[in-house]
Amino acid sequence: MTKTTKQLIIANWKMRLSLKETAVLTKALATSLNKQAGAADLVLCPSYPALPVVADLLKGKKIALGAQDVFWKAKGAYTGEVSGDMLKEMGVSYVLVGHSERRLYLKETDQMVQHKVATALAEGLIPVLCVGETFTERQLGQKDVVVSRQVEKALAGVVLGSKDKLVVAYEPVWVIGSGQAVTGDEAQHSARVIRQGLINLLPGKVVENQVRIIYGGSVDAGNIGDFLPASVMNGVLVGTASLDEKSFTALVKEVV
C-alpha cells in the first residue's frame, strides 16, 4: 500500500448519464464534497463525450478527472478510439484499464490491457488496472490464480518511473452491479494476492510508494466500513452508488 494517508475514491459513471445529467451531478458533487475533497483523493470518470463538460466544472476544485478507457496508439486510423494524449489534453489524470465489462463485452485480452497500461504511463496518466474473477472461476477455486495472472500479464515489461503512479482495483466480476459485495476479509486477502504479484514484478519501494490497491464491486455507504481502513487496500472504485449525489456524498463522508 502506498504510504499516503489519503484514501482514493473513484466514481465510474459508465454509460449511465446524459450530458445534462452528468453536468447536474458534477455540480452537485463539487458543492457537497468541497470539504472532503482535500481529505481524500476523489476522481470522477464520466463518459467520453462528457469529459470536456466535467473538466470545465471541476476547474479550481480538488476533484480529479478520470476516463473510462484509453487506446494504446498515439495517432492513426483507429476509428472510434481515443488516445492518451487526447485525454490528457482534456484534463484527464486517471484512466480505467481492463475493466471486466470491457473484457467481457468487447473481448479485451490481457495483451490489450498491457498495451493500455504502458500507454497510460507513457502519457503521464495514472492507470487504474482492474482485475477480478468470474463466478465460475471462483467456484472452481481459481480466484487467486486468475487475479495473479491478470496482474502479471498487465504489467509484463512495464517499468514505473520515479514520478509514475499505478492503481490496481480488485473487482470480482460476479458482484459488479449486483448489490452484493464480498466481505472485508476476502477483499483484504485478494489485495494481499495482488500485492505479492506486484512485488514479484516491481521493486519493493515502487510498490510501497507508487502503487495503490483498491476495491470495487457494489460499494456503498453502508458497507464501505468493511473495506476501510485497511492494511493493504487504499481506496474504492464505486459504480452505482456514485450515480446519486446523496449516496456518493454519504460514502465519501464515511471514508474521510
Secondary structure by P-SEA (a helix, b strand, c coil): cccccbbbbbbbbcccccaaaaaaaaaaaaaaacccccccbbbbbccccaaaaaaaaaccccbbbbbccccccccccccccccaaaaaaacccbbbcccccccccccccaaaaaaaaaaaaaaccccbbbbbbcaaaaaacaaaaaaaaaaaaaaccccccccbbbbbbbcccccccccccccaaaaaaaaaaaaaaaaaccccccccccbbbbccccccccccccccccccccbbbbccccccaaaaaaaaaaac
